[in-house]
Amino acid sequence: MLVKMLEGKDLYYPGELIALNEETARDWIARGLAKPALCPECGSQLEDAGCRVYCSDCGYKHNKE
């Protein structure tokens, strides 16, 4: 699951997009460390494609920052 970090954790910094396994992602979201990475165009969950993220629903693509 792709998430956007809200707080610094381990090697990750606030604002960073990272792919986590489902269990860790849900834990970090529940603890307020991250939020789901959602498409800015349609609101669906973004997916990780290496150095890019994309939306499988509307086709939005963006390079990771």
PyMOL CGO cylinders between C-alpha atoms (Angstrom):
from pymol import cmd
from pymol.cgo import CYLINDER

trace = [
    CYLINDER, 0.00, 0.00, 0.00, 1.34, 3.42, -0.94, 0.3, 1, 1, 1, 1, 1, 1,
    CYLINDER, 1.34, 3.42, -0.94, 1.28, 5.97, 1.88, 0.3, 1, 1, 1, 1, 1, 1,
    CYLINDER, 1.28, 5.97, 1.88, 2.39, 9.56, 2.39, 0.3, 1, 1, 1, 1, 1, 1,
    CYLINDER, 2.39, 9.56, 2.39, 4.37, 10.07, 5.57, 0.3, 1, 1, 1, 1, 1, 1,
    CYLINDER, 4.37, 10.07, 5.57, 3.03, 12.68, 8.00, 0.3, 1, 1, 1, 1, 1, 1,
    CYLINDER, 3.03, 12.68, 8.00, 5.79, 12.25, 10.59, 0.3, 1, 1, 1, 1, 1, 1,
    CYLINDER, 5.79, 12.25, 10.59, 9.40, 11.17, 10.38, 0.3, 1, 1, 1, 1, 1, 1,
    CYLINDER, 9.40, 11.17, 10.38, 9.82, 7.45, 11.09, 0.3, 1, 1, 1, 1, 1, 1,
    CYLINDER, 9.82, 7.45, 11.09, 12.99, 5.37, 10.75, 0.3, 1, 1, 1, 1, 1, 1,
    CYLINDER, 12.99, 5.37, 10.75, 14.60, 6.54, 7.49, 0.3, 1, 1, 1, 1, 1, 1,
    CYLINDER, 14.60, 6.54, 7.49, 11.44, 8.19, 6.14, 0.3, 1, 1, 1, 1, 1, 1,
    CYLINDER, 11.44, 8.19, 6.14, 10.71, 11.92, 6.21, 0.3, 1, 1, 1, 1, 1, 1,
    CYLINDER, 10.71, 11.92, 6.21, 7.39, 13.83, 6.29, 0.3, 1, 1, 1, 1, 1, 1,
    CYLINDER, 7.39, 13.83, 6.29, 5.84, 14.11, 2.83, 0.3, 1, 1, 1, 1, 1, 1,
    CYLINDER, 5.84, 14.11, 2.83, 7.67, 11.09, 1.42, 0.3, 1, 1, 1, 1, 1, 1,
    CYLINDER, 7.67, 11.09, 1.42, 5.65, 8.56, -0.58, 0.3, 1, 1, 1, 1, 1, 1,
    CYLINDER, 5.65, 8.56, -0.58, 6.54, 4.99, 0.36, 0.3, 1, 1, 1, 1, 1, 1,
    CYLINDER, 6.54, 4.99, 0.36, 5.19, 1.53, -0.37, 0.3, 1, 1, 1, 1, 1, 1,
    CYLINDER, 5.19, 1.53, -0.37, 4.52, -0.59, 2.71, 0.3, 1, 1, 1, 1, 1, 1,
    CYLINDER, 4.52, -0.59, 2.71, 2.94, -3.97, 3.26, 0.3, 1, 1, 1, 1, 1, 1,
    CYLINDER, 2.94, -3.97, 3.26, -0.75, -3.72, 4.09, 0.3, 1, 1, 1, 1, 1, 1,
    CYLINDER, -0.75, -3.72, 4.09, -0.35, -4.50, 7.81, 0.3, 1, 1, 1, 1, 1, 1,
    CYLINDER, -0.35, -4.50, 7.81, 2.41, -1.95, 8.41, 0.3, 1, 1, 1, 1, 1, 1,
    CYLINDER, 2.41, -1.95, 8.41, 0.61, 0.70, 6.36, 0.3, 1, 1, 1, 1, 1, 1,
    CYLINDER, 0.61, 0.70, 6.36, -2.61, 0.30, 8.35, 0.3, 1, 1, 1, 1, 1, 1,
    CYLINDER, -2.61, 0.30, 8.35, -0.67, 0.41, 11.64, 0.3, 1, 1, 1, 1, 1, 1,
    CYLINDER, -0.67, 0.41, 11.64, 1.20, 3.59, 10.69, 0.3, 1, 1, 1, 1, 1, 1,
    CYLINDER, 1.20, 3.59, 10.69, -2.02, 5.22, 9.45, 0.3, 1, 1, 1, 1, 1, 1,
    CYLINDER, -2.02, 5.22, 9.45, -3.80, 4.32, 12.72, 0.3, 1, 1, 1, 1, 1, 1,
    CYLINDER, -3.80, 4.32, 12.72, -0.87, 5.79, 14.71, 0.3, 1, 1, 1, 1, 1, 1,
    CYLINDER, -0.87, 5.79, 14.71, -0.97, 9.04, 12.69, 0.3, 1, 1, 1, 1, 1, 1,
    CYLINDER, -0.97, 9.04, 12.69, 2.45, 8.53, 11.11, 0.3, 1, 1, 1, 1, 1, 1,
    CYLINDER, 2.45, 8.53, 11.11, 1.12, 8.30, 7.55, 0.3, 1, 1, 1, 1, 1, 1,
    CYLINDER, 1.12, 8.30, 7.55, -1.99, 8.67, 5.43, 0.3, 1, 1, 1, 1, 1, 1,
    CYLINDER, -1.99, 8.67, 5.43, -3.10, 6.79, 2.31, 0.3, 1, 1, 1, 1, 1, 1,
    CYLINDER, -3.10, 6.79, 2.31, -1.61, 8.25, -0.88, 0.3, 1, 1, 1, 1, 1, 1,
    CYLINDER, -1.61, 8.25, -0.88, -4.68, 9.28, -2.86, 0.3, 1, 1, 1, 1, 1, 1,
    CYLINDER, -4.68, 9.28, -2.86, -4.98, 10.46, -6.44, 0.3, 1, 1, 1, 1, 1, 1,
    CYLINDER, -4.98, 10.46, -6.44, -5.33, 14.27, -6.64, 0.3, 1, 1, 1, 1, 1, 1,
    CYLINDER, -5.33, 14.27, -6.64, -7.62, 13.92, -9.66, 0.3, 1, 1, 1, 1, 1, 1,
    CYLINDER, -7.62, 13.92, -9.66, -10.12, 11.23, -8.63, 0.3, 1, 1, 1, 1, 1, 1,
    CYLINDER, -10.12, 11.23, -8.63, -9.36, 10.36, -4.97, 0.3, 1, 1, 1, 1, 1, 1,
    CYLINDER, -9.36, 10.36, -4.97, -8.53, 6.66, -5.55, 0.3, 1, 1, 1, 1, 1, 1,
    CYLINDER, -8.53, 6.66, -5.55, -5.58, 4.92, -3.92, 0.3, 1, 1, 1, 1, 1, 1,
    CYLINDER, -5.58, 4.92, -3.92, -2.33, 5.60, -5.80, 0.3, 1, 1, 1, 1, 1, 1,
    CYLINDER, -2.33, 5.60, -5.80, -0.08, 2.68, -6.69, 0.3, 1, 1, 1, 1, 1, 1,
    CYLINDER, -0.08, 2.68, -6.69, 3.70, 2.40, -6.74, 0.3, 1, 1, 1, 1, 1, 1,
    CYLINDER, 3.70, 2.40, -6.74, 5.58, 1.85, -10.01, 0.3, 1, 1, 1, 1, 1, 1,
    CYLINDER, 5.58, 1.85, -10.01, 9.19, 2.32, -8.89, 0.3, 1, 1, 1, 1, 1, 1,
    CYLINDER, 9.19, 2.32, -8.89, 10.12, 5.97, -9.46, 0.3, 1, 1, 1, 1, 1, 1,
    CYLINDER, 10.12, 5.97, -9.46, 6.53, 6.88, -10.41, 0.3, 1, 1, 1, 1, 1, 1,
    CYLINDER, 6.53, 6.88, -10.41, 3.12, 6.65, -8.83, 0.3, 1, 1, 1, 1, 1, 1,
    CYLINDER, 3.12, 6.65, -8.83, -0.05, 6.12, -10.82, 0.3, 1, 1, 1, 1, 1, 1,
    CYLINDER, -0.05, 6.12, -10.82, -3.79, 5.78, -10.48, 0.3, 1, 1, 1, 1, 1, 1,
    CYLINDER, -3.79, 5.78, -10.48, -5.26, 2.68, -12.06, 0.3, 1, 1, 1, 1, 1, 1,
    CYLINDER, -5.26, 2.68, -12.06, -8.72, 4.30, -12.09, 0.3, 1, 1, 1, 1, 1, 1,
    CYLINDER, -8.72, 4.30, -12.09, -8.12, 7.55, -14.00, 0.3, 1, 1, 1, 1, 1, 1,
    CYLINDER, -8.12, 7.55, -14.00, -4.59, 7.11, -15.40, 0.3, 1, 1, 1, 1, 1, 1,
    CYLINDER, -4.59, 7.11, -15.40, -2.93, 9.90, -13.37, 0.3, 1, 1, 1, 1, 1, 1,
    CYLINDER, -2.93, 9.90, -13.37, 0.88, 9.54, -13.28, 0.3, 1, 1, 1, 1, 1, 1,
    CYLINDER, 0.88, 9.54, -13.28, 3.48, 11.46, -11.31, 0.3, 1, 1, 1, 1, 1, 1,
    CYLINDER, 3.48, 11.46, -11.31, 7.18, 11.08, -10.49, 0.3, 1, 1, 1, 1, 1, 1,
    CYLINDER, 7.18, 11.08, -10.49, 7.90, 10.46, -6.82, 0.3, 1, 1, 1, 1, 1, 1,
    CYLINDER, 7.90, 10.46, -6.82, 9.22, 13.54, -5.05, 0.3, 1, 1, 1, 1, 1, 1,
]
cmd.load_cgo(trace, "trace")
